[in-house]
Amino acid sequence: MPWVRTSDGIRLHYSESGRRSGPPVLMIQGLGADKHLWNLQRLALAPRYRTIAFDNRGAGRSDKPYGAYTMEQMADDAAAVLDHAGVESAHVIGASMGGVISQIMAIRYPERIRSLVLACTACHHHAWRKELLADWADTAQHEGMAAMTAKAARWVIGPRSFRRLAPALGWMGPLGFSRPAHAFAGQVAGILSIDDGLAEQLPGIEVPTLVIVGNQDILTPRGDSEEIAEHIPTAELVVISGAAHGFMIEHATTFNRIMLDFFERAEHAVAAELPIASPDAAVG
């Protein structure tokens, strides 16, 4: 499993799977997650695509420096992973915080992006969400990661799944967030530092883009995805009925089907240098 060292000295861990000769897909996870949360998608992509999944700084097996991170640093990290893997351009899929990193990457490194999948993410702050994330960081640092996980679970897991999983959250927390609180707080600081001018730069994105959200997502509600889709000229919006913030796991079959269909169309568009816009859709 390869390691790459970034320009500021941080070591990042990544792994590859799937078809080595296939179109590359770079996968960027969100706050509190490591590359393994893409496992269900990597299995679905493996027969045709080469997947590259990495741990953001502050997560998984990557370095966990003290202090605040920035989304720009993390976009540069993603580009460094592509460099190390010898990939000139890739389809990029980002979830939640990873979706923000993907947007910034598409703005900073447009030549590296074949297409974008932006899942359960946003392009600007809400005051309530800033307060919520700051509270999570404070809880992590003063009460521990398990307490933070229990507090955050209702915002990430759908109501039905939450009722089923609630008894297990006490021991699942340390497994799902197996890193020190300072690293989690560093990622939160990066999110809170995002310039709301990001939305104004999105019209410059020209690659095929899929914006996807669950209609029960309360952390990054549908309106956030609608805003992104309105700003990116090439974007299409898909809403998954009954899905919450963690639909990549809870509704993996539906999400994977949508993702595979999009990547197939995006590959054709890249080859033909044509747009692939399709009507906005809701999926039950």
N, C-alpha and C positions, 0 to 999 in steps of 0.2 A: 504494500500500500504506500503510495508516494507522499512525499512531503515537499512543500515549496516554501522558500523564505521570501518574504515581501521586502519592499524597498526600505521599510522602517524596522526590519529585523524580526518580524513576527513569523513564527513557523505555523503553516496551515497544513492540515491533513486532508487528503482527498482519496477517493477510490473510484475506479472505473469498472463498468460491467457492460454486458450486452455484446452487440456485434461490433467488433473492432473497426470494420470497414464501413459501418453505417454512419448516417448523419449524426454528428455529435449533439448532445443535449446537456447543458449545464444546469444543475439544480441547486437552488439557493433557499435555505430554510429560514424560518422566522425566529422571533424572540423566544429564547428558552429551548430551542430545538437543535438537534444535530442531524447529520446526513441520514441517519437510519429512519427518520420519519418519512423518507422518500421510498422506502423499500417496496411498498406495494406498487408504486409507479415505475420503479426500476424493473420490476418483474414484468410489468405489462409492456414496457418499452424494449426489453432485452432482445426479442427476436429480430428486430429491425434496426434499432438505434444503439449508438454508443453513448452510454450515460456517464456523466462525470458529476459526482456529488461530493461536496466538501463541507467541512465544519467551519462556520464563521469564526472569526477571532472571538474568544470568550466562550466557545462551546465545544463539546465533544473532545477530540484529541488535539485540537489546535491550541496554540498558546492563549493564555488568559491574562493579559497584562492588566495592571491596575490603572485606574483613571478612566475618563470618558472616551468612548470611541466615536467615530463619525460615520455616517452613511457613505460619504465620499471615500473614506479609507476602505470601507468594506466593498464598495464597488471596484476599487483598485485591487483589492484582494482577489475578487472574482476574475478580473482580467489576468492577474498573475497566475492563477490556477490554469486558465486556458493556455497561457504562454508555456508553462511547465509541461502541460499535456501535449504540446505541439499542435494546438488547434487554432486555426486562424479565425474561424467564425463558428458560432453554435446557435442552436435554438436555446433560449434561456427561459427557464420557468422559475418563478419566485412566489413564495407564499408569505402573506402578512408582511413582516419586516423585510423578508426576502423579496417581496414584490416591490417595495420601495427601493431596495438596492438594485433590483433589475431595471427599474425606471431610470435611476441615475446612471447605471451602466450604459443603457441605450442612448442616453444623452452624451455621456463622456466618451463612449467608445462605439459609435454607431456602426463602424465597419466590422465589429466583432459579432454583431447580432444578426441572425437569420430570421428569427421571429421571437415574439414575446408571449408568454402566458403569465398573466398577472392574477393571482388567486387571492381572494379574501384580503385585499389590501386597500390603500388609500394614497392620495397625493397631497393632502394637507391636514393640518391639525384640527381637532375639535377640542375646545377647552375641557370638556368632561373627560375626554380620553387622555389628555395630558395629565390631568389630576389622577386618573385611575392608574396609569402607568407609573407615575411618581410614587403613588401609594404602594404599588407592588414592589418597587425597588426598595422603599423604606422597610416594608415588611420583611423582604428577603434579608436585608442587612441587620435588622434588629431582632427578628423572630426566627429566621432560618428559611431555607428553601422549601421545606415541606409545608410550612405555614403559608408561604406565598402561593405554592401550587394549589393548595386547597382553596385559597381565596380566589384564584384566577380561574379555577375549573369551570365555574358557572358561565364564564364569559366565552369559553372556548368550546365546551362540549355541549351538544344539543340536549334539550330537556329529557328526551327518552333515554338517551345514553347516560346522561348524568344520574338519573335515578338508578340505573343498573350498575354504574361504576362507583357511585358515592362511597359504598363501604370499603372500597379498595384504595381510595385516594390517599389515605394515610401512608401506605407503603409504596404506592406508585410514584408519589412525588419525588423522592430521592432518586428513583430510577430514571424518571423522565427529565430531571433537571440535575444531572450528576456533574455539577461544577460549582465553584465557590460563588457566594453571593456577590462579591465585588465584580465578578465578570458579568453577571446578570445585570447589575446596576450600570456597568459600563455600556452594555447594549442599550438599555433604556435611555441613558443619557444621549446616546447617538440618535435614537428616534426623536427625542425631545428637541434636539438641536436642528432638526430639518427645517430648512428655509421654505416657507409656504410659497415662495416663488417657483417651486418645482412644477406646480400645475401649469404655469405660464410657459414652461419649456416643452411640455408634452406635445404640442402641435408639430414640433420638429421631428418627432419619431415617424419614420416612413415604412418600417417593416410590418409584416402581418402581425396583428396583435389580438390575442384572446383575453378578454377580461371576464372573470368568472367569480360568482359569489353565491352563497346560500341565502335563501330568503328568510332564514331564521338566525342569521349572523347578527349578533348584537354588539360585537366588538368593532367590526368594520362593516356597517350596514350597507344595504343595497345602494343607497344614495352615494356612498363613496365610490363604488364601482361605476355607477352611472356617470359620475363626474369624470373619471378617468376616460371612459369610453367616449364621452363628448369631446374631450380635448385631443385625443389621438385620432387623426383622420382615418387611419387604416383599421381601427378597432372594431371588434364585434363583442357584444355583451351576451353572456349566457347566465341565467339564474337557475340554480338547482333547488327545486321545491323540497321543503322539509329539511334542508341542510343548514348546519350552523358553521362556525368558524373552522372547525377541524374536519371539513368534508373530504379532504384527501384521504382520511382514514375511515370516517364514518360512512361515507358514500363513495368509497373507492371505485366500485364497479362503474358507477355513472360518470364520475370524474375521469376515469381512465379512458372510457369510451369517447368522451368529448375531446380529451387531450389528444388521443391517437388520430381522431378524425381531423382535428385542426393541424397537427404536424404533417399529416399526409397532404393536406391542401397547401400548407405553407411551403413544403418542399417543391410542389409543382409550381407555386408562385415564384419561389426563388429561382427555379430553373427557367421559367418563362419571363421573369421580371415583370409580373403582372400583379395587381391587387387581388385580394381574395375575399373582399367584404361580402358578408352574408347577412340576412336579416337577424336582428336581435331575437333571442329565443329564450323561452323558459322550459326547463326540463323537469318532468315529474319523476 
